Amino acid sequence: MTGPVITEEYRKLQQKLHEDNPDYGMASVAMAPLVVEMIGRLDATHLLDYGAGKGRLGQELLKLMKTPPIVTPYEPSRPEWATPPAPHDFVTCIDVLEHIEPELLDNVLDDLARVTRRFGLFTVHTGQARRVLPDGRNAHLIQEGPAWWLPRLLARFELIQFTRIPQGFWVLVERQGEQAS
């Protein structure tokens, strides 16, 4: 088991942001067409949405797909979704990593490696967020470019695809030791 992935204080801040801001956590909706493409490419029938926020990715997949995968949401700031998840063949982590407390990032990346049985689709926003936390910090606690992120990801995963997007990048990765399909 990995170490803690969130402090209690930060969990409460995130919970408040999700409760007070209806538009907080919309990035997964914008990324849903890419997730649909990857589901088809990887023939995924189950998906773990790591850092699911309000569960919008699962809702969007229901709209976009005739036969969507079974989506398991994991969101530490929501008690009903806070139980550490079991490994899944396909894991998404959309607009999450830049929100992680810097001192816990290695724990979160290790946990992502633990739960990714085969493939992961992760997005990272590399600049400032529009939102500010109730304590005054920018909601993106980590604002670093791909050169900073990639070594941390590649220490735990094999890179299949790296793509720049306007505010950052996304990667398709696979568990180390797996062979690409």
Steps between C-alpha positions, in 0.01 A plus 500: 500500500619848421508786749223759541375664179334801666514678836180548696526878478537492120223241466266745672613785270433285194164388634400864551613597149295218349195593707520878443593509131272320255755540219797369699618178340386552140824393327390138482201602284732663246728194502216247471526463118869407541406251773239349264769465233736327745225269627453383143872476432565303819174302496436608861185379674582641846654834586627652824449877507776601744417841647145483367382830651125504444505193275449696180718272287272203565192714428650622173598150387136395548401777257774431244506122484246238408673252734714695748740322734420446865650805672630484855547850644773568755490839669654550846294816563171308466439249780295272275791469251798528739577131552839420344418330170594159371722476191330546163613426144435862395543802728427864421640787705374821343590844633606354835877477532560877499260526798697255716681623808866508389624307804254218416556484123728196516237316706231585245718393206587178682130443563423561133761239414339263750151535353606498132493136401559575131439851359464854630387823337618796706467872429704775664429872489836674522398858586290688751140410566224757481388394847656588833472279806320638806843541662617728215723257307450438131299180449788361293750431775753367248566718194776326308559411136539162332877490562424496874206257482626240254789363709259449792249320280761296312649377827171311546355443152596427140405784266279410204400852391573858602286782360520874569169678552444876544538507881725199549519144372356152518673167506393147426712270712514134585610312806872436502584154374188477276531476124312744282192357332 
